[in-house]
Amino acid sequence: MKANRTLILMAAGGLLATMLMTNSVRAQTINPGIIDPNRAYSGKTYSDWAAAWWKYYMSLPATNNPFNIYLNHAGSLSTGQSGPVWFIGGNYANGGTHSFTNSVPGGVALFLSLTDIEWDHAGCPTNNLSEAEMRGSAKSNQDQAYGMTCTIDGVAVTALTNALTTPYRVQSVAFSYTCPAVHNILHDLDGYSCYQNASGTSYFVDLAVEDGVFLMVAPLSAGQHVIHVTGAYTFGFTENWTQYLTVKPVALTVDANTQPGNLVLSWPQTPDNYILQVSPSLISPNWQPAKLMVTTNNGILQATAPIGTTNQLFRLLLN
C-alpha cells in the first residue's frame, strides 16, 4: 500500500453496531455464557482443551505460574497465554483461599478448571501404567470431588455440584507434556527429586490423562468481572478462589493480503456492541460510520473495505 493509505487500530467509547451470535459461541441453554460441553470451541472439544490446560500449566516454572502461589504471589494470567482461549484457575496444587487480579484481552474465552485429577508416567523412577489404568485411577479420585461452585459476576453456574452427574465432567484425550529443567511443578510441588537439571534440558512426559470438571466461559464484555470458584475432595483438598478480571476492548485487525485490492477488517465477537468507523484523519469530527457489511464466521466479525486513493483510518468504538 502507498504511504497515504494509513491504517490505525483503535478501540474507544462510542456508538454500537448489531452483532449476531453463531453456533461457535452459543452458550449452553442451562447456563448462558458457558459453552456447551458437547460442542467444539475454536476447533477443539472440552477433552482437547482439558489436555491443553494441563500442558500449559506444566510448561511454566512453579516460580512464575498463574496457578501456583510462590513467595505469596502467583504469575500473571497473561504468562505464556495467547490465542482465542486463555486458561484460568486458582492455586492448583495446594488449594486454599486466594484472590487474584488480572487483565485479559477482549474476545478470548476462558477455559476454567474447577476440580480435576491428572495421572501420568512421571515419577522417580517413571511408572509404566497403561492408559486404561491411569484413567481408572483418575476417575476413582475425581469421583470424590464435591462442593463445586462457580459464580460469574454473582450469577451461579448450575449443574456443577455432583461430580458423578455434572455435564461438565470431562475425560481428556491422552496427551504428553514438557516441563522446564528447573523449578518445574514435578520437582517443586510434587517432590520428584529427579526432575531437576542444570543443563537447561526440559523434561518430556510421554503419556498423561485428566478427569475433571471444566467450564469454557464465552468471551466476556469489556470491563470488570469477578469469577469465584469453590471445590473439594473427600481426601482433604479444598479450594476457594476469586479472579478479579479486567477485560479489555477488542482489537481491530487489518489484513491487506487476504483479498487483493481490499482491506479485510476483523475483530472477535463478544457480548459488547461496536461500530466500525472510518476517517481520513485523526481529527475527531471526521470519524463516520464505515457503512460496510459485517459478517460473522466462527466467532470473528469481518468487514471488507476497498483500498482507495486517500487516507483510510479505521477504529472500533465500544458502546
VOMIDO-457903 format. One record per residue (C-alpha): residue in one letter; chain; x, y, z; residue number from 0. Coordinates in pm, 1 decimal. Example, Ala and Ser with C-alpha at 12.3 -4.5 7.8 and 13.67 -1.06 7.14 Angstrom:
  type  mol        px        py        pz  seq
     A    A    1230.0    -450.0     780.0    0
     S    A    1367.0    -106.0     714.0    1
% end
This chain:
  type  mol        px        py        pz  seq
     M    A       0.0       0.0       0.0    0
     K    A     105.9     358.3     -58.4    1
     A    A     204.8     578.4     232.8    2
     N    A    -111.9     787.4     215.6    3
     R    A    -330.9     484.7     295.9    4
     T    A    -255.1     483.3     664.1    5
     L    A    -429.7     237.7     896.6    6
     I    A    -491.5     296.3    1265.4    7
     L    A    -631.2      33.1    1502.0    8
     M    A    -823.0     180.9    1792.2    9
     A    A   -1089.4      99.9    2049.5   10
     A    A   -1281.6     363.5    2246.0   11
     G    A   -1620.8     450.3    2391.8   12
     G    A   -1890.3     531.7    2138.7   13
     L    A   -2184.9     402.4    1935.7   14
     L    A   -2293.4      48.7    1864.3   15
     A    A   -2343.7    -195.8    1579.0   16
     T    A   -2552.8    -511.6    1584.3   17
     M    A   -2360.9    -838.0    1611.3   18
     L    A   -2508.0   -1183.5    1560.2   19
     M    A   -2438.1   -1488.7    1773.2   20
     T    A   -2319.1   -1801.3    1592.1   21
     N    A   -2312.9   -2167.1    1685.8   22
     S    A   -1941.9   -2142.3    1758.6   23
     V    A   -2004.3   -1915.6    2057.1   24
     R    A   -2357.5   -2014.9    2153.0   25
     A    A   -2374.8   -2090.2    2522.9   26
     Q    A   -2546.5   -2389.4    2672.3   27
     T    A   -2914.5   -2323.7    2741.1   28
     I    A   -2896.1   -2406.9    3112.3   29
     N    A   -2602.4   -2169.8    3165.2   30
     P    A   -2592.8   -1868.5    2936.6   31
     G    A   -2232.5   -1760.6    2899.7   32
     I    A   -2091.7   -2113.6    2925.7   33
     I    A   -2007.3   -2301.5    2605.9   34
     D    A   -2194.2   -2631.0    2573.4   35
     P    A   -1952.0   -2913.4    2671.9   36
     N    A   -2083.8   -3117.3    2377.8   37
     R    A   -1967.1   -2853.5    2129.6   38
     A    A   -1621.6   -2781.2    1996.0   39
     Y    A   -1486.2   -2433.1    2052.1   40
     S    A   -1217.4   -2286.3    1827.5   41
     G    A   -1165.6   -2627.5    1672.4   42
     K    A   -1119.9   -2825.5    1996.8   43
     T    A   -1350.9   -3024.1    2223.7   44
     Y    A   -1363.4   -2988.8    2601.0   45
     S    A   -1149.9   -3307.3    2614.5   46
     D    A    -886.7   -3143.0    2394.6   47
     W    A    -891.1   -2823.7    2599.1   48
     A    A    -859.4   -3020.5    2925.6   49
     A    A    -534.8   -3170.0    2796.6   50
     A    A    -420.3   -2828.4    2676.3   51
     W    A    -491.3   -2680.0    3023.6   52
     W    A    -252.2   -2924.7    3186.9   53
     K    A      13.7   -2886.5    2917.5   54
     Y    A       4.0   -2509.6    2968.7   55
     Y    A      23.7   -2539.2    3348.2   56
     M    A     319.0   -2778.3    3337.8   57
     S    A     507.4   -2580.0    3072.7   58
     L    A     571.1   -2295.4    3318.9   59
     P    A     801.3   -2292.7    3621.8   60
     A    A     646.6   -2309.6    3967.1   61
     T    A     813.4   -1975.8    4039.8   62
     N    A     618.9   -1787.2    3770.7   63
     N    A     294.2   -1972.0    3722.2   64
     P    A     -60.3   -1824.3    3729.3   65
     F    A    -185.3   -2133.7    3912.3   66
     N    A      82.5   -2159.1    4180.6   67
     I    A     145.2   -1928.1    4477.2   68
     Y    A     520.4   -1871.5    4506.2   69
     L    A     654.6   -1632.1    4771.6   70
     N    A     295.4   -1517.0    4830.0   71
     H    A     248.1   -1429.9    4463.8   72
     A    A     117.6   -1605.7    4152.6   73
     G    A     234.3   -1534.5    3799.2   74
     S    A      26.8   -1307.4    3577.7   75
     L    A    -256.5   -1477.2    3392.8   76
     S    A    -102.7   -1344.1    3071.3   77
     T    A     214.9   -1550.9    3119.1   78
     G    A     253.7   -1772.4    2813.3   79
     Q    A    -106.0   -1719.9    2701.6   80
     S    A    -224.9   -1623.2    2353.8   81
     G    A    -492.8   -1709.7    2101.5   82
     P    A    -872.9   -1734.3    2126.4   83
     V    A    -877.4   -1926.6    2458.3   84
     W    A    -693.3   -1849.0    2782.0   85
     F    A    -665.7   -2090.1    3074.9   86
     I    A    -777.7   -1989.9    3422.4   87
     G    A    -770.7   -2147.0    3767.5   88
     G    A    -675.9   -2096.4    4130.5   89
     N    A    -384.0   -2224.6    4341.2   90
     Y    A    -398.7   -2560.6    4166.9   91
     A    A    -179.8   -2795.2    4369.7   92
     N    A    -234.6   -2667.3    4723.3   93
     G    A    -581.2   -2513.0    4714.4   94
     G    A    -673.5   -2276.6    4994.2   95
     T    A    -845.5   -1938.3    4984.3   96
     H    A    -687.9   -1690.5    4744.1   97
     S    A    -774.8   -1395.7    4523.8   98
     F    A    -606.8   -1286.7    4201.0   99
     T    A    -623.2    -969.1    3993.8  100
     N    A    -557.9    -997.1    3620.8  101
     S    A    -632.7    -849.3    3278.1  102
     V    A    -735.1   -1040.6    2967.0  103
     P    A    -784.3    -929.7    2606.2  104
     G    A   -1133.0    -880.3    2471.5  105
     G    A   -1269.1   -1164.4    2264.8  106
     V    A   -1094.2   -1453.5    2440.4  107
     A    A   -1282.5   -1741.6    2600.0  108
     L    A   -1166.7   -1868.1    2941.0  109
     F    A   -1119.5   -2241.2    2999.4  110
     L    A   -1161.8   -2288.7    3370.9  111
     S    A   -1063.9   -2586.2    3587.3  112
     L    A   -1282.4   -2639.5    3894.7  113
     T    A   -1152.5   -2975.8    4017.5  114
     D    A    -954.0   -3232.3    3824.1  115
     I    A    -720.9   -3526.3    3868.9  116
     E    A    -427.2   -3582.5    3636.1  117
     W    A    -235.4   -3909.5    3605.1  118
     D    A      81.4   -3963.3    3403.4  119
     H    A     407.8   -4151.0    3357.2  120
     A    A     613.2   -3908.1    3566.2  121
     G    A     796.2   -4041.6    3870.1  122
     C    A    1135.5   -4137.1    4014.2  123
     P    A    1153.1   -4392.9    3859.0  124
     T    A     882.7   -4332.9    3598.6  125
     N    A     579.6   -4558.8    3619.6  126
     N    A     460.8   -4778.5    3335.1  127
     L    A      87.0   -4779.0    3392.5  128
     S    A    -129.3   -4826.5    3086.4  129
     E    A    -361.2   -4552.1    2968.8  130
     A    A    -659.6   -4755.3    3093.3  131
     E    A    -502.9   -4794.8    3437.8  132
     M    A    -431.1   -4423.5    3463.0  133
     R    A    -782.1   -4335.1    3354.4  134
     G    A    -918.9   -4569.2    3621.4  135
     S    A    -708.5   -4404.7    3892.8  136
     A    A    -800.7   -4054.5    3778.0  137
     K    A   -1170.3   -4145.2    3771.6  138
     S    A   -1175.9   -4304.0    4116.3  139
     N    A   -1017.7   -3992.0    4265.9  140
     Q    A   -1229.6   -3745.1    4069.9  141
     D    A   -1543.0   -3929.9    4182.5  142
     Q    A   -1460.4   -3797.4    4530.8  143
     A    A   -1493.6   -3431.0    4430.2  144
     Y    A   -1772.0   -3229.8    4592.0  145
     G    A   -1873.1   -2874.5    4678.4  146
     M    A   -1804.6   -2742.3    4329.8  147
     T    A   -1948.4   -2396.8    4264.1  148
     C    A   -1876.4   -2117.5    4022.2  149
     T    A   -2027.6   -1771.2    4006.5  150
     I    A   -1954.2   -1518.4    3734.7  151
     D    A   -2043.0   -1162.8    3833.9  152
     G    A   -2263.6   -1306.7    4106.0  153
     V    A   -2457.0   -1542.1    3875.6  154
     A    A   -2420.2   -1908.3    3970.1  155
     V    A   -2334.4   -2171.7    3710.5  156
     T    A   -2577.0   -2459.0    3766.3  157
     A    A   -2535.9   -2838.9    3744.5  158
     L    A   -2187.7   -2845.7    3897.9  159
     T    A   -2208.6   -2988.0    4247.2  160
     N    A   -2236.5   -3362.2    4177.9  161
     A    A   -1911.4   -3499.2    4036.2  162
     L    A   -2090.2   -3810.6    3906.6  163
     T    A   -2364.5   -3636.3    3710.9  164
     T    A   -2245.1   -3288.3    3612.0  165
     P    A   -2242.0   -3242.2    3232.6  166
     Y    A   -1913.4   -3054.4    3272.7  167
     R    A   -1723.5   -3365.4    3385.3  168
     V    A   -1459.3   -3429.4    3119.6  169
     Q    A   -1210.3   -3704.8    3046.2  170
     S    A    -923.8   -3559.7    2845.3  171
     V    A    -771.4   -3707.7    2536.8  172
     A    A    -442.3   -3887.3    2605.5  173
     F    A    -153.7   -3643.6    2576.7  174
     S    A     212.7   -3575.4    2650.7  175
     Y    A     372.2   -3266.5    2800.5  176
     T    A     702.7   -3095.6    2872.9  177
     C    A     822.3   -2902.1    3175.8  178
     P    A    1123.2   -2678.8    3246.1  179
     A    A    1464.0   -2804.9    3353.4  180
     V    A    1449.6   -2628.7    3690.1  181
     H    A    1171.9   -2518.5    3924.9  182
     N    A     919.6   -2730.3    3738.1  183
     I    A     596.4   -2842.3    3902.2  184
     L    A     711.3   -3204.3    3926.1  185
     H    A    1015.5   -3109.2    4132.3  186
     D    A     899.8   -2811.0    4334.1  187
     L    A     544.5   -2919.4    4419.4  188
     D    A     529.5   -3296.5    4364.3  189
     G    A     868.6   -3362.6    4524.5  190
     Y    A    1020.2   -3564.5    4239.1  191
     S    A    1392.2   -3504.9    4300.2  192
     C    A    1496.3   -3649.6    3964.9  193
     Y    A    1323.2   -3367.9    3772.7  194
     Q    A    1592.4   -3102.9    3811.2  195
     N    A    1896.6   -3043.4    3592.9  196
     A    A    2147.7   -2767.7    3530.8  197
     S    A    2180.7   -2835.8    3158.0  198
     G    A    1864.0   -2648.0    3068.1  199
     T    A    1713.2   -2955.9    2903.6  200
     S    A    1337.1   -2969.2    2952.3  201
     Y    A    1162.5   -3287.4    3064.8  202
     F    A     919.4   -3483.2    2848.9  203
     V    A     638.2   -3695.8    2993.1  204
     D    A     510.5   -3925.9    2722.2  205
     L    A     162.0   -4015.5    2846.8  206
     A    A     -93.7   -3839.4    3065.2  207
     V    A    -471.2   -3821.6    3116.1  208
     E    A    -706.9   -3594.0    3308.8  209
     D    A   -1051.6   -3637.8    3460.5  210
     G    A   -1222.7   -3330.1    3596.4  211
     V    A   -1486.4   -3060.2    3585.8  212
     F    A   -1420.0   -2776.3    3343.4  213
     L    A   -1605.3   -2474.1    3206.3  214
     M    A   -1547.3   -2289.1    2881.5  215
     V    A   -1658.0   -1935.2    2962.7  216
     A    A   -1763.3   -1748.1    2647.8  217
     P    A   -1584.8   -1415.2    2583.1  218
     L    A   -1685.7   -1159.2    2844.7  219
     S    A   -1780.2    -798.9    2780.6  220
     A    A   -1517.7    -527.6    2821.0  221
     G    A   -1487.6    -405.5    3178.5  222
     Q    A   -1468.5    -553.2    3527.0  223
     H    A   -1571.0    -911.5    3610.2  224
     V    A   -1545.2   -1142.4    3910.1  225
     I    A   -1519.9   -1522.3    3889.9  226
     H    A   -1548.3   -1715.5    4217.0  227
     V    A   -1489.2   -2091.6    4245.9  228
     T    A   -1503.9   -2347.4    4525.7  229
     G    A   -1433.6   -2719.8    4527.1  230
     A    A   -1312.3   -3002.0    4749.2  231
     Y    A   -1225.1   -3371.0    4768.7  232
     T    A   -1309.1   -3616.5    5042.8  233
     F    A    -936.0   -3690.2    5087.9  234
     G    A    -881.0   -3338.5    5226.7  235
     F    A    -818.6   -3089.1    4945.2  236
     T    A   -1026.1   -2767.2    4944.0  237
     E    A   -1015.8   -2457.2    4726.1  238
     N    A   -1187.2   -2121.1    4736.9  239
     W    A   -1054.6   -1870.9    4487.0  240
     T    A   -1161.0   -1547.8    4320.7  241
     Q    A   -1034.9   -1393.7    3998.4  242
     Y    A   -1090.0   -1018.0    3960.1  243
     L    A   -1065.0    -965.3    3585.9  244
     T    A   -1038.8    -657.4    3369.2  245
     V    A   -1144.2    -743.4    3013.9  246
     K    A   -1003.1    -501.0    2758.5  247
     P    A   -1192.6    -382.3    2449.0  248
     V    A   -1131.3    -596.9    2143.2  249
     A    A    -859.2    -501.2    1897.3  250
     L    A    -923.3    -437.7    1529.4  251
     T    A    -712.7    -638.1    1284.6  252
     V    A    -647.1    -519.6     929.8  253
     D    A    -525.5    -753.5     655.7  254
     A    A    -443.6    -619.6     309.5  255
     N    A    -329.1    -955.4     170.9  256
     T    A    -633.3   -1179.9     209.4  257
     Q    A    -827.1   -1017.5     -74.4  258
     P    A    -610.3    -815.7    -318.9  259
     G    A    -747.4    -465.7    -367.1  260
     N    A    -935.9    -477.5     -38.8  261
     L    A    -875.8    -433.3     331.7  262
     V    A   -1018.4    -716.0     542.7  263
     L    A   -1113.0    -578.3     884.7  264
     S    A   -1185.6    -826.1    1163.3  265
     W    A   -1239.7    -841.0    1538.8  266
     P    A   -1352.8   -1107.9    1789.7  267
     Q    A   -1718.9   -1148.2    1877.1  268
     T    A   -1810.0   -1054.8    2235.8  269
     P    A   -2127.4    -952.7    2422.5  270
     D    A   -2030.5    -589.6    2352.9  271
     N    A   -2156.6    -385.3    2063.1  272
     Y    A   -1914.8    -190.2    1846.7  273
     I    A   -1941.1      37.7    1547.0  274
     L    A   -1673.6      33.1    1279.3  275
     Q    A   -1575.6     387.9    1188.0  276
     V    A   -1360.0     539.3     915.5  277
     S    A   -1188.2     876.7     884.2  278
     P    A    -937.2    1045.0     651.6  279
     S    A    -755.8    1186.0     956.1  280
     L    A    -733.0    1162.7    1333.5  281
     I    A    -944.1    1473.6    1384.1  282
     S    A   -1238.8    1355.8    1588.4  283
     P    A   -1526.1    1524.7    1395.0  284
     N    A   -1423.5    1341.6    1079.4  285
     W    A   -1499.5     993.5    1215.1  286
     Q    A   -1804.9     844.7    1046.0  287
     P    A   -1970.8     500.7    1038.9  288
     A    A   -1789.5     288.9     779.7  289
     K    A   -2121.8     155.2     643.0  290
     L    A   -1964.2    -177.5     549.0  291
     M    A   -2144.8    -512.2     563.3  292
     V    A   -2034.9    -705.0     871.3  293
     T    A   -2040.1   -1086.1     856.3  294
     T    A   -1973.2   -1347.0    1124.4  295
     N    A   -1761.8   -1659.8    1085.2  296
     N    A   -1658.3   -1886.0    1374.8  297
     G    A   -1681.7   -1608.5    1631.5  298
     I    A   -1499.8   -1349.4    1419.3  299
     L    A   -1673.3   -1039.0    1283.1  300
     Q    A   -1544.6    -924.4     946.8  301
     A    A   -1590.3    -638.3     700.9  302
     T    A   -1424.6    -574.2     364.4  303
     A    A   -1325.2    -222.6     250.9  304
     P    A   -1189.6    -139.5     -95.8  305
     I    A    -846.6      21.5     -93.9  306
     G    A    -894.5     381.5    -201.7  307
     T    A    -662.9     661.1    -311.8  308
     T    A    -679.8     864.1       9.9  309
     N    A    -609.9     800.3     376.6  310
     Q    A    -833.4     538.4     537.2  311
     L    A    -816.7     518.0     915.1  312
     F    A   -1039.7     264.9    1088.7  313
     R    A   -1136.6     218.5    1451.1  314
     L    A   -1387.2      31.3    1666.9  315
     L    A   -1597.5     227.3    1913.6  316
     L    A   -1737.2      45.4    2212.8  317
     N    A   -2084.0     128.8    2333.6  318
% end
